[in-house]
Amino acid sequence: MSRVTLTQFLIEQQRNQKMIPADLRLLIEVVARAVKTISVHVGKGAVAGLLGNAGTDNVQGEAQKKLDVVANEVLLHANEWGGHLAAMASEELDDPSYIPKTYPKGEYLLVFDPLDGSSNIDVNISVGTIFSVLRCPANMEPTEEAFLQTGRRQVAAGYAVYGPSTMLVLTVGTGTHGFTLDREFGSWVLTHGDIRIPEDTKEFAINASRSRFWEPPVQRYIAELQQGADGPRGQDFNMRWVASMVADVHRILARGGIFLYPLDEKNRPRGGHLRLLYEANPMAMVVEQAGGAASTGREPVLDLVPQGLHQRVPVILGSRHEVERVVAYHAE
Ligand code: AFP
């Protein structure tokens, strides 16, 4: 059986589709290699002594897990010497990470959440890595300001999910494609070409323990889903919540669904829960490229103009018709 690897897929995008330049292809391959290394660390878990807290806090004031630190280091070191990057920004770092003077610089900016869903590490549940690639604006130093571009300007985005198998889901603006890691051969194999999210769904994902803080449009939407066949929707819905955004989004790409981390009374002072640059934008591009939708409830995520590297926003994404319904409830 002939298998299309990530390298072949990217060369095809570069050569025939003229969608990506060679240095962007290289950048994505380096990220994919780093993700393989992270997958090995995640897979070893307790055997390598990698469970538990690192004893440090990140810029968000959250306790860092040992694997957060390891995954961050792997991505930084893998990407700093290739010559394709101007700078990197990580959810785990206060400021952008600049390319050491000893290495050549390129035109791209790499943004990542090295280990998303890290509260799941110690209980052996799926976690992931999320990444986004921007171009550094011409004549601009790669300081924080250079990263503050709308999600529409992303030239590539994706995530890896470390589950029963490790998968890399990627978009370069020509649809969303999934690659599975063949552990014996060490290669990424295209297993899920041109993923399409069903427009309708019977599944929703939300942290319902926060329901008393939700705004009225979200209260109404979820109440209608919970009323099921006896309510205005006239059908039953099922609920899922992994608490790893990568795993929840991956399920939605595979079989549809809606994911909500909305604005609520508790997270309002911070603007929401999920990080715009590290989580919301890359996932919104992946979802839109798969035919789904991503909104804050008030505007498309990808249209937001970032105000800071670590800005948080509300996120509602997944099956198009359900996201549109939640947006309509907000408009009312
Ligand atoms: P961590 O990476 O800090 O564990 O956060 C995970 C996350 O940002 C996202 O992946 C989940 O969807 C969400 O937070 C889970 O939030 P709850 O703790 O409210 O379930």
Boltz pocket constraint, residues with backbone or C-beta under 6 A from the ligand:
constraints:
  - pocket:
      binder: B
      contacts: [[A, 62], [A, 115], [A, 116], [A, 117], [A, 118], [A, 119], [A, 120], [A, 207], [A, 243], [A, 244], [A, 245], [A, 246], [A, 248], [A, 273], [A, 274]]
      max_distance: 6.0
